[in-house]
Amino acid sequence: MFVAMLALAAWSCNGGDKAAGPKAARAVPVAVATAVKKTVPVNIQAVGNVESMASVSVKTQVGGLIMEQYVVDGQDVAEGDKLFLIDPRPFELSLAEAEAKIERDRALLQNAEEDLARYARLKEKDVISKESYDHTLAQARTLRGTIKVSEAERDRAKLDLEYAHVRSPITGRVGAILLHKGNVIKANDDRVLVVINRIRPIYVSFSVPERYLPGIMARMKAGPVTVTAQADGEATTETGVLSALNNTVDTTTGAIRLKASFTNADAALWPGQFVRVTIALDQRQGVVVPTPAVQEGLRGPYLYVVKPDNTVEPRDLKIYGIVGGETVLNEGVADGEVVVTDGQLRLTPGAAVEAKGGPGAAKEAGAGPTAAKAAETPGKEGSK
């Protein structure tokens, strides 16, 4: 009995030691990619708002009944096209009256000038008094002034008659017609007949942080700056040029307002629309990594680099910018090093990793033969 109990105790001790023994740490599965040194475009991205190059609220300068409406909602018009006709008959009568006054005054002036010439001869012979001559001279001068007044009235009547034919002041697109045929309108009425917006070409207005201002100004001196705009839900982009920048930086936001012009031949951009704007400034050579590899820590951005022994080490980064889903680095990673793009939450400095993600992952993580072997036999590295 004693021998059996002793054997049982010895077995229990051996089994307990085995259970309490340390287990080998299993490699953490991660996705990886290779850092590559290449030339990337230097772009500035912003959200912009489309603005018409010219917007005119058409109002009448004369009053009367709107007799004709020549346009409909949304119609394209050219500069000088007829929009409305205000009853021209009162202005035609005013013009005829002014011309009749001129004709009458010219006849009176002719008679006064003939009298003045006759009185001048008689005055030389001392047949008439000086007062009679001066009176006739004053009548002639008065009639000359009266004719000038009548000619001004005639020109004003012609101008009013011209204003009765309301024409488009710019080339653009008509908005909603706000006053229609049959309405009576006053001269210089506050009511708007229609709003016309010029959409070809068109502006896109946007703001960028002031730190980009020196680079933008230097690029503008070198030549036209290309700007692209893309509306939400649209696959195609419109290409234009940077045309203007504001003369002050907004002290509240620390941003500066810029405008780019687009030909907008197919009217893809519409006033009031929001678009994503990209300014192409330059090209830059640097090491790029997939943006998901970059993490934010207490000391700033960092990522994990896979070493040849399939362990990881964190690297602090200095980032230049993000281009097309890739992060351009100033410092932190060398060309050809393998970085972790997914699975960082389970990593600690020095942790063993196992590259996942298919055949490409083994090639990307292949910093050494150990890495390739681990990729070919998942889990084996962790069981050692």
MOSUL-V431660 format. One record per residue. RES is the residue in one letter. PHI is phi in whole degrees, 0 to 359 (999 if undefined). PSI is psi in degrees with one decimal (999 if undefined). Layout:
((RES/PHI/PSI) (RES/PHI/PSI))
//
This chain:
((M/999/-44.1) (F/295/-39.1) (V/295/-40.5) (A/295/-40.5) (M/293/-36.6) (L/294/-39.8) (A/294/-40.0) (L/296/-39.9) (A/294/-40.2) (A/295/-38.7) (W/294/-41.0) (S/296/-39.6) (C/294/-40.7) (N/293/-40.8) (G/293/-38.3) (G/294/-38.9) (D/295/-38.9) (K/293/-39.9) (A/291/-31.9) (A/275/-5.2) (G/294/151.9) (P/290/143.0) (K/262/145.3) (A/291/136.0) (A/293/130.5) (R/280/139.0) (A/295/140.9) (V/276/124.9) (P/288/129.2) (V/221/160.6) (A/261/143.1) (V/228/165.4) (A/208/164.4) (T/258/130.3) (A/290/135.6) (V/231/137.1) (K/267/122.3) (K/204/171.7) (T/269/127.4) (V/234/150.2) (P/288/142.9) (V/264/109.2) (N/240/152.0) (I/243/129.4) (Q/246/145.3) (A/203/170.8) (V/254/127.1) (G/241/170.1) (N/234/131.9) (V/281/133.5) (E/229/141.1) (S/289/147.0) (M/290/-26.6) (A/209/137.1) (S/226/124.9) (V/236/126.2) (S/267/109.6) (V/280/123.0) (K/235/159.7) (T/273/146.7) (Q/258/-8.7) (V/229/159.1) (G/257/161.6) (G/147/-171.0) (L/276/132.7) (I/284/109.0) (M/270/-31.8) (E/221/146.5) (Q/234/117.4) (Y/262/-6.6) (V/234/162.4) (V/235/169.3) (D/303/134.4) (G/77/13.0) (Q/277/142.4) (D/278/136.3) (V/228/153.6) (A/256/159.8) (E/301/128.2) (G/96/-9.1) (D/294/145.7) (K/289/136.7) (L/249/-50.7) (F/217/160.8) (L/234/118.4) (I/267/139.5) (D/320/110.6) (P/274/-8.6) (R/299/-41.9) (P/299/-34.9) (F/283/-32.6) (E/295/-39.7) (L/293/-40.5) (S/297/-37.9) (L/294/-44.3) (A/297/-40.0) (E/296/-43.3) (A/295/-39.3) (E/292/-36.3) (A/294/-41.0) (K/299/-40.7) (I/297/-43.3) (E/298/-42.8) (R/297/-46.8) (D/293/-32.4) (R/292/-37.2) (A/295/-42.5) (L/295/-37.2) (L/294/-40.1) (Q/299/-42.7) (N/295/-40.9) (A/294/-37.3) (E/291/-36.2) (E/294/-42.9) (D/298/-39.7) (L/295/-40.2) (A/294/-40.8) (R/294/-42.5) (Y/293/-31.1) (A/294/-40.4) (R/293/-41.2) (L/292/-33.8) (K/293/-36.6) (E/296/-30.2) (K/268/4.0) (D/59/35.5) (V/274/-34.9) (I/242/162.9) (S/281/161.2) (K/295/-32.2) (E/296/-40.6) (S/296/-40.4) (Y/294/-44.9) (D/296/-36.8) (H/297/-42.9) (T/293/-38.1) (L/298/-40.8) (A/294/-38.1) (Q/298/-41.8) (A/295/-43.1) (R/295/-39.0) (T/298/-42.7) (L/294/-35.0) (R/297/-42.4) (G/295/-39.5) (T/298/-38.5) (I/296/-40.0) (K/297/-39.8) (V/296/-43.2) (S/294/-36.7) (E/294/-36.7) (A/294/-39.6) (E/296/-38.9) (R/297/-44.2) (D/295/-36.5) (R/294/-39.9) (A/295/-38.2) (K/296/-41.4) (L/294/-42.6) (D/298/-39.6) (L/296/-36.7) (E/292/-40.1) (Y/295/-25.2) (A/296/-24.9) (H/266/95.7) (V/283/120.4) (R/241/159.5) (S/287/126.7) (P/281/-17.0) (I/220/167.4) (T/272/128.8) (G/180/-157.0) (R/241/134.5) (V/284/140.0) (G/270/-147.8) (A/287/134.8) (I/287/123.0) (L/262/-25.0) (L/228/131.9) (H/248/175.1) (K/305/135.0) (G/103/-18.0) (N/284/146.7) (V/257/132.4) (I/231/148.7) (K/270/161.8) (A/295/134.4) (N/55/39.1) (D/295/145.0) (D/288/-19.5) (R/289/141.0) (V/266/133.9) (L/285/-46.7) (V/194/155.8) (V/250/131.2) (I/244/129.2) (N/244/134.8) (R/275/121.2) (I/244/-5.8) (R/227/106.8) (P/286/-178.6) (I/215/157.1) (Y/259/151.0) (V/237/120.8) (S/256/136.0) (F/204/165.9) (S/239/145.9) (V/228/154.5) (P/300/148.4) (E/296/-18.8) (R/294/-20.2) (Y/274/-7.9) (L/300/-47.5) (P/301/-42.3) (G/295/-39.0) (I/293/-43.7) (M/296/-40.3) (A/296/-39.1) (R/291/-36.3) (M/294/-34.0) (K/293/-30.2) (A/283/-20.2) (G/152/-177.9) (P/301/138.8) (V/259/121.4) (T/283/134.8) (V/230/134.6) (T/245/148.7) (A/226/137.0) (Q/224/126.2) (A/278/153.9) (D/299/133.3) (G/84/-3.5) (E/258/136.2) (A/277/-29.3) (T/268/156.0) (T/243/151.1) (E/259/139.1) (T/249/131.8) (G/218/-163.7) (V/229/148.5) (L/290/123.4) (S/249/-25.3) (A/199/151.6) (L/226/149.2) (N/295/158.2) (N/270/2.7) (T/219/153.5) (V/266/134.3) (D/294/115.6) (T/290/-19.0) (T/281/-43.6) (T/257/-15.8) (G/69/27.7) (A/238/159.1) (I/239/141.9) (R/270/134.1) (L/233/160.2) (K/227/137.5) (A/240/143.5) (S/254/140.9) (F/231/140.7) (T/295/-35.6) (N/54/44.9) (A/299/-36.8) (D/261/13.4) (A/56/38.8) (A/286/-26.7) (L/260/138.6) (W/230/136.7) (P/307/133.6) (G/92/-11.0) (Q/284/144.9) (F/264/136.7) (V/223/158.6) (R/269/125.2) (V/249/138.4) (T/230/126.2) (I/256/123.5) (A/270/107.2) (L/266/-49.2) (D/197/-171.1) (Q/236/149.4) (R/219/141.3) (Q/260/130.8) (G/191/172.3) (V/276/129.8) (V/241/145.1) (V/227/156.3) (P/301/137.0) (T/302/-35.3) (P/299/-16.6) (A/287/-23.0) (V/276/129.3) (Q/243/159.0) (E/254/125.2) (G/239/-174.6) (L/294/-30.4) (R/263/5.1) (G/117/-164.7) (P/289/146.3) (Y/206/171.1) (L/209/171.3) (Y/257/131.2) (V/254/133.4) (V/274/121.0) (K/275/168.6) (P/301/-24.8) (D/270/15.5) (N/66/26.2) (T/248/165.1) (V/244/153.0) (E/225/140.7) (P/282/146.4) (R/231/127.7) (D/286/145.3) (L/238/152.0) (K/242/115.3) (I/260/136.2) (Y/272/-45.5) (G/175/-178.6) (I/242/129.7) (V/227/113.9) (G/55/43.8) (G/85/0.2) (E/241/143.4) (T/260/126.9) (V/268/127.2) (L/254/142.3) (N/271/-38.6) (E/211/156.8) (G/126/-38.2) (V/223/141.7) (A/263/161.4) (D/299/131.2) (G/92/-11.5) (E/287/149.6) (V/264/131.1) (V/238/154.8) (V/274/128.5) (T/252/-14.7) (D/205/143.7) (G/98/14.5) (Q/293/-24.5) (L/296/-24.4) (R/263/4.9) (L/263/149.2) (T/225/158.7) (P/305/128.7) (G/88/-1.8) (A/292/144.7) (A/280/142.9) (V/230/159.4) (E/230/118.8) (A/289/130.9) (K/241/168.2) (G/116/17.8) (G/99/-172.1) (P/299/-34.0) (G/295/-30.4) (A/294/-38.8) (A/296/-39.9) (K/293/-43.3) (E/293/-37.5) (A/275/-2.8) (G/288/60.8) (A/287/-15.2) (G/194/173.6) (P/296/-29.1) (T/296/-40.7) (A/296/-42.7) (A/296/-40.5) (K/295/-40.3) (A/295/-36.5) (A/290/-32.6) (E/283/-29.8) (T/235/82.1) (P/303/134.4) (G/89/-17.2) (K/292/-39.6) (E/298/-36.6) (G/286/-21.5) (S/276/-10.4) (K/289/999))
//
